[in-house]
Amino acid sequence: MERSSRATALAPLTGALFVVLILVSLAVGGEPPAADDSIEDIIDYWADNDTAVMVASVVEALGAVALVFFAASLRRLLQRDDDSSMLPMVAFGGGIVAAAGVGVDAALRFAAADMVNDVDPVVIQTINGLWSNFFFPMVIGVGSLILATSLAALSSRIIPLWMSIIGFVIFVALFTPAGFIAFLVGGLWVIVLSILLWRRESRAATGPVASPIPLA
C-alpha cells in the first residue's frame, strides 16, 4: 500500500518527463530540413542522420507514453476536486490526442530515416513534407489539456491563479503565427504543473493536506 501511494505521488512528474524526452529527441535528431528545401538537401539529411533520427524517434515515442500517464494522473486529480465537471475528461482526452500526435510524428521520422536508401527520393521528400507540417494533433491535444486544466483551476484552485491566466494565453497563442513559441512555453507550463501536482500529492501521501496550493 505504501509503495502504491509513493507511485501515485510520483505520477504527476510524468508530465515533466514527457517534456524532457521530447527535448532530448529534438536534440538527438538534429535540425531537420524544411518542406521546401531541395530534394538533395532533404535526402542528405535523412541519409546522414538515419541512426540518430531513429534513436530520436524512439525517445519521442517514449515521451508519448509518459504523456498518457500524465494525462491519466491529471484526470484523477481534477476529478478528486470536482467529479461533476467534464473538464477532467477534456484534459485527459487532450493528453491522449497529443500523445497520438507525438506517436505519429515519431513514426514519420522513423520511416523517413529507415527507408531513405531503399525508396525513390520523392517518397522521402513527401514524408518530409508531411512531417514538417504535422503539428495540429499536438496543438489541439496540448491546447485542450492546458485550457481544461486552467478552467478547472478557477474553481478548484488545484494550481495558482496566475498559472490559469498563463494557460489561457498559451491556448490562444497556439492558434496564431506565434504557435511554435507558445508550444515551447506550453512545455514549460506542463513542467511547472507537474511539479506543483507532485508536491501536492507528496503532501497528501504523508499526511492530510492542510490547504490548497497558494495562489501567489
C-alpha positions as CSV (number, residue, x, y, z in Angstrom):
1,M,0.0,0.0,0.0
2,E,2.8,2.4,0.9
3,R,4.6,1.7,-2.4
4,S,1.4,2.3,-4.3
5,S,1.0,5.7,-2.5
6,R,4.5,6.6,-3.4
7,A,4.0,5.7,-7.1
8,T,0.8,7.7,-7.2
9,A,2.6,10.7,-5.7
10,L,5.3,10.4,-8.4
11,A,2.8,10.0,-11.3
12,P,2.4,13.8,-12.0
13,L,6.1,14.0,-12.7
14,T,5.5,12.1,-15.9
15,G,4.4,15.4,-17.4
16,A,7.9,16.8,-16.8
17,L,9.3,13.6,-18.1
18,F,7.3,13.9,-21.3
19,V,8.7,17.4,-22.0
20,V,12.3,16.3,-21.2
21,L,12.1,13.3,-23.5
22,I,10.7,15.5,-26.4
23,L,13.6,18.0,-25.9
24,V,16.1,15.1,-25.9
25,S,14.5,13.7,-29.0
26,L,14.9,17.1,-30.8
27,A,18.5,17.5,-29.7
28,V,19.5,14.0,-30.8
29,G,17.7,14.2,-34.2
30,G,19.4,17.5,-35.1
31,E,18.0,20.3,-37.2
32,P,15.6,18.8,-39.9
33,P,15.2,20.2,-43.4
34,A,12.2,22.4,-44.3
35,A,9.4,21.1,-46.5
36,D,10.5,23.5,-49.3
37,D,14.2,22.6,-49.2
38,S,15.8,21.0,-52.3
39,I,15.3,17.3,-52.6
40,E,19.1,16.8,-52.4
41,D,19.3,18.6,-49.1
42,I,16.3,16.5,-47.8
43,I,17.9,13.2,-48.8
44,D,21.3,14.2,-47.5
45,Y,19.8,15.0,-44.0
46,W,17.9,11.7,-43.6
47,A,20.7,9.6,-45.0
48,D,23.5,11.3,-42.9
49,N,21.4,11.2,-39.7
50,D,19.5,8.0,-40.1
51,T,20.7,6.3,-37.0
52,A,20.4,9.4,-34.8
53,V,16.9,10.1,-36.1
54,M,15.7,6.6,-35.4
55,V,17.0,6.8,-31.9
56,A,15.4,10.2,-31.5
57,S,12.1,8.7,-32.8
58,V,12.2,6.0,-30.1
59,V,12.8,8.6,-27.4
60,E,9.9,10.7,-28.8
61,A,7.7,7.6,-28.7
62,L,8.6,7.1,-25.0
63,G,7.7,10.7,-24.4
64,A,4.2,9.9,-25.8
65,V,3.9,7.0,-23.3
66,A,4.8,9.4,-20.4
67,L,2.2,11.9,-21.7
68,V,-0.5,9.2,-21.5
69,F,0.4,8.5,-17.8
70,F,0.4,12.2,-17.1
71,A,-3.0,12.7,-18.7
72,A,-4.4,9.9,-16.6
73,S,-2.9,11.3,-13.4
74,L,-4.2,14.8,-14.2
75,R,-7.7,13.5,-14.8
76,R,-7.7,11.7,-11.4
77,L,-6.5,14.8,-9.6
78,L,-9.0,17.1,-11.3
79,Q,-11.9,14.6,-10.6
80,R,-10.9,14.4,-7.0
81,D,-11.5,18.1,-6.6
82,D,-14.7,18.2,-8.8
83,D,-16.1,14.9,-10.1
84,S,-19.2,16.6,-11.6
85,S,-17.3,18.6,-14.2
86,M,-16.5,17.4,-17.7
87,L,-13.2,19.3,-17.6
88,P,-11.1,16.3,-16.2
89,M,-12.2,14.2,-19.2
90,V,-11.4,17.0,-21.6
91,A,-7.9,17.4,-20.1
92,F,-7.4,13.6,-20.3
93,G,-8.7,13.5,-23.9
94,G,-6.4,16.3,-24.8
95,G,-3.4,14.4,-23.5
96,I,-4.4,11.3,-25.4
97,V,-4.8,13.3,-28.7
98,A,-1.4,14.9,-28.1
99,A,0.2,11.6,-27.3
100,A,-1.2,10.1,-30.5
101,G,0.1,13.0,-32.5
102,V,3.5,12.6,-31.0
103,G,3.4,8.9,-31.8
104,V,2.6,9.6,-35.5
105,D,5.3,12.3,-35.6
106,A,7.8,9.8,-34.3
107,A,6.6,7.2,-36.9
108,L,7.1,9.6,-39.8
109,R,10.6,10.5,-38.7
110,F,11.5,6.8,-38.2
111,A,10.0,5.8,-41.6
112,A,12.0,8.5,-43.5
113,A,15.3,7.6,-41.8
114,D,14.7,3.9,-42.2
115,M,13.7,4.0,-45.9
116,V,15.9,6.8,-47.2
117,N,18.3,4.4,-49.1
118,D,15.6,2.0,-50.2
119,V,12.9,4.0,-52.0
120,D,12.6,6.7,-54.6
121,P,13.8,10.1,-53.2
122,V,10.4,11.6,-54.0
123,V,8.9,9.3,-51.4
124,I,11.3,10.7,-48.7
125,Q,10.6,14.2,-49.9
126,T,6.8,13.6,-49.4
127,I,7.3,12.1,-46.0
128,N,9.5,15.0,-45.0
129,G,6.8,17.5,-46.2
130,L,4.1,15.7,-44.2
131,W,6.3,15.5,-41.1
132,S,7.3,19.2,-41.4
133,N,3.6,20.2,-41.3
134,F,2.3,17.6,-38.9
135,F,1.5,19.7,-35.9
136,F,-2.2,20.2,-35.5
137,P,-2.8,17.0,-33.4
138,M,-0.2,18.1,-30.9
139,V,-1.5,21.7,-30.8
140,I,-5.1,20.5,-30.4
141,G,-4.2,18.0,-27.7
142,V,-1.8,20.1,-25.6
143,G,-4.1,23.1,-26.1
144,S,-7.1,21.2,-24.8
145,L,-5.2,19.9,-21.8
146,I,-3.9,23.3,-20.8
147,L,-7.3,25.0,-21.4
148,A,-9.3,22.4,-19.4
149,T,-6.8,22.4,-16.5
150,S,-6.8,26.2,-16.4
151,L,-10.6,26.4,-16.4
152,A,-10.9,23.7,-13.7
153,A,-8.4,25.6,-11.6
154,L,-10.7,28.6,-11.5
155,S,-13.0,26.7,-9.1
156,S,-10.8,24.0,-7.6
157,R,-7.6,26.1,-7.2
158,I,-5.6,23.0,-8.0
159,I,-3.0,25.3,-9.4
160,P,-2.3,29.0,-8.7
161,L,-4.5,31.6,-10.4
162,W,-1.5,33.0,-12.3
163,M,-0.9,29.6,-14.0
164,S,-4.5,29.6,-15.2
165,I,-4.1,33.0,-16.7
166,I,-0.9,32.0,-18.5
167,G,-2.6,28.8,-19.6
168,F,-5.4,30.8,-21.3
169,V,-2.8,33.0,-23.1
170,I,-0.9,29.9,-24.2
171,F,-4.1,28.3,-25.6
172,V,-4.9,31.3,-27.7
173,A,-1.3,31.8,-28.9
174,L,-1.1,28.2,-30.0
175,F,-3.5,29.0,-32.9
176,T,-1.6,32.1,-34.1
177,P,1.6,32.6,-36.0
178,A,3.3,32.6,-32.6
179,G,2.2,29.0,-32.2
180,F,5.7,27.4,-32.1
181,I,6.8,29.8,-29.3
182,A,3.5,29.1,-27.5
183,F,4.2,25.4,-27.8
184,L,7.6,25.8,-26.2
185,V,6.1,27.9,-23.4
186,G,3.4,25.3,-23.0
187,G,6.1,22.7,-22.4
188,L,7.4,24.8,-19.6
189,W,3.9,25.2,-18.3
190,V,3.4,21.5,-18.2
191,I,6.7,21.1,-16.2
192,V,5.6,23.6,-13.6
193,L,2.2,21.9,-13.4
194,S,3.9,18.5,-12.9
195,I,6.0,19.8,-10.1
196,L,3.1,21.6,-8.3
197,L,0.9,18.5,-8.6
198,W,3.7,16.2,-7.4
199,R,4.3,18.4,-4.3
200,R,0.5,18.3,-3.6
201,E,0.4,14.5,-4.0
202,S,3.6,14.1,-1.8
203,R,1.9,16.1,1.0
204,A,-1.2,14.0,0.6
205,A,0.8,10.8,0.8
206,T,2.5,11.7,4.0
207,G,-0.5,13.3,5.7
208,P,-3.6,15.4,5.3
209,V,-3.4,18.4,3.0
210,A,-3.8,21.4,5.2
211,S,-4.6,23.9,2.5
212,P,-4.6,24.1,-1.3
213,I,-1.6,25.4,-3.2
214,P,-1.1,29.1,-2.6
215,L,-2.4,31.5,-5.2
216,A,0.7,33.6,-5.3
